[in-house]
């Protein structure tokens, strides 16, 4: 009887040893961002500001983190609107608008913050595939009949105009890791930033390869007297138009009385 028990125990151990070990699937890294507020109020005297965005990495590899092979790019993208770009030429000594190109769904603002220079994070093709960076934003022309050279010329002029106005900006080093999984990003709000819903997006790269993206929304609105005028103009457009025309007529009449010559 004892021999049978021993044989059964040996058989059980043999079956346990022969059973394949369960493979452990490595956890995939992720990224999350959060805003301290979901709305920012600005006034007529707004001169620009820095917006801080906090985020964290999910399931980071400690070795990769210690080696500094994680990179994060944070983008604050303004609401899309149509934009008309005009080209001026000199005709008979006078600068006049000749050609123009209309683009649809162009972000009114685009602020980027990175851990390192973009060329040190990943390959240019990765940015093109992700439409990441002001130079990789797809500017959709309203009319597809124009030549590619013309569209490219007006697209470059549009990007230059946005950058000159401070609406398209890049802050190298604007993303800083506070620990192995926590980071802070600083993006710029231009003085003439547009009201509406802005989208914050964070892109995680590991050793030059894109891993994951996360996003959050930010509402920018006017406050004070300017907001009251804005609401009246949109909610009561007809009455606002009548008031504006009446005010212009009264102002002109008063100006005529004040400056008339006897």
ChimeraX attribute file (.defattr): number of C-alpha atoms within 10 A of each C-alpha:
attribute: neighborCount
match mode: 1-to-1
recipient: residues
	/A:1	6
	/A:2	7
	/A:3	8
	/A:4	9
	/A:5	10
	/A:6	11
	/A:7	12
	/A:8	12
	/A:9	12
	/A:10	12
	/A:11	12
	/A:12	12
	/A:13	11
	/A:14	11
	/A:15	11
	/A:16	11
	/A:17	10
	/A:18	9
	/A:19	8
	/A:20	8
	/A:21	8
	/A:22	6
	/A:23	6
	/A:24	6
	/A:25	6
	/A:26	8
	/A:27	10
	/A:28	11
	/A:29	15
	/A:30	17
	/A:31	21
	/A:32	19
	/A:33	21
	/A:34	16
	/A:35	15
	/A:36	9
	/A:37	10
	/A:38	13
	/A:39	15
	/A:40	13
	/A:41	13
	/A:42	20
	/A:43	13
	/A:44	13
	/A:45	8
	/A:46	14
	/A:47	12
	/A:48	14
	/A:49	13
	/A:50	11
	/A:51	14
	/A:52	15
	/A:53	21
	/A:54	18
	/A:55	22
	/A:56	19
	/A:57	19
	/A:58	14
	/A:59	13
	/A:60	18
	/A:61	18
	/A:62	11
	/A:63	10
	/A:64	13
	/A:65	16
	/A:66	11
	/A:67	9
	/A:68	13
	/A:69	15
	/A:70	24
	/A:71	24
	/A:72	26
	/A:73	26
	/A:74	29
	/A:75	25
	/A:76	27
	/A:77	22
	/A:78	26
	/A:79	18
	/A:80	15
	/A:81	11
	/A:82	15
	/A:83	18
	/A:84	13
	/A:85	16
	/A:86	16
	/A:87	14
	/A:88	13
	/A:89	13
	/A:90	10
	/A:91	10
	/A:92	7
	/A:93	7
	/A:94	9
	/A:95	11
	/A:96	13
	/A:97	13
	/A:98	11
	/A:99	12
	/A:100	12
	/A:101	19
	/A:102	18
	/A:103	20
	/A:104	16
	/A:105	15
	/A:106	21
	/A:107	22
	/A:108	20
	/A:109	25
	/A:110	29
	/A:111	24
	/A:112	26
	/A:113	27
	/A:114	24
	/A:115	22
	/A:116	17
	/A:117	14
	/A:118	18
	/A:119	9
	/A:120	10
	/A:121	23
	/A:122	17
	/A:123	12
	/A:124	12
	/A:125	10
	/A:126	14
	/A:127	19
	/A:128	14
	/A:129	9
	/A:130	12
	/A:131	13
	/A:132	19
	/A:133	19
	/A:134	20
	/A:135	15
	/A:136	14
	/A:137	17
	/A:138	15
	/A:139	22
	/A:140	15
	/A:141	20
	/A:142	15
	/A:143	11
	/A:144	9
	/A:145	8
	/A:146	11
	/A:147	8
	/A:148	9
	/A:149	9
	/A:150	12
	/A:151	20
	/A:152	12
	/A:153	12
	/A:154	22
	/A:155	22
	/A:156	12
	/A:157	15
	/A:158	20
	/A:159	17
	/A:160	14
	/A:161	14
	/A:162	17
	/A:163	17
	/A:164	11
	/A:165	14
	/A:166	20
	/A:167	24
	/A:168	26
	/A:169	22
	/A:170	21
	/A:171	19
	/A:172	15
	/A:173	14
	/A:174	20
	/A:175	25
	/A:176	18
	/A:177	19
	/A:178	12
	/A:179	12
	/A:180	17
	/A:181	17
	/A:182	16
	/A:183	18
	/A:184	20
	/A:185	26
	/A:186	24
	/A:187	24
	/A:188	25
	/A:189	23
	/A:190	20
	/A:191	16
	/A:192	17
	/A:193	21
	/A:194	18
	/A:195	16
	/A:196	15
	/A:197	17
	/A:198	23
	/A:199	16
	/A:200	23
	/A:201	18
	/A:202	23
	/A:203	21
	/A:204	21
	/A:205	19
	/A:206	20
	/A:207	14
	/A:208	15
	/A:209	15
	/A:210	18
	/A:211	15
	/A:212	15
	/A:213	17
	/A:214	16
	/A:215	16
	/A:216	16
	/A:217	17
	/A:218	18
	/A:219	16
	/A:220	18
	/A:221	16
	/A:222	20
	/A:223	15
	/A:224	11
	/A:225	10
	/A:226	12
	/A:227	16
	/A:228	11
	/A:229	14
	/A:230	12
	/A:231	12
	/A:232	13
	/A:233	14
	/A:234	10
	/A:235	11
	/A:236	10
	/A:237	12
	/A:238	12
	/A:239	12
	/A:240	15
	/A:241	12
	/A:242	11
	/A:243	12
	/A:244	12
	/A:245	12
	/A:246	12
	/A:247	12
	/A:248	12
	/A:249	12
	/A:250	12
	/A:251	12
	/A:252	12
	/A:253	11
	/A:254	12
	/A:255	11
	/A:256	11
	/A:257	10
	/A:258	9
	/A:259	8
	/A:260	8
	/A:261	6
	/A:262	3
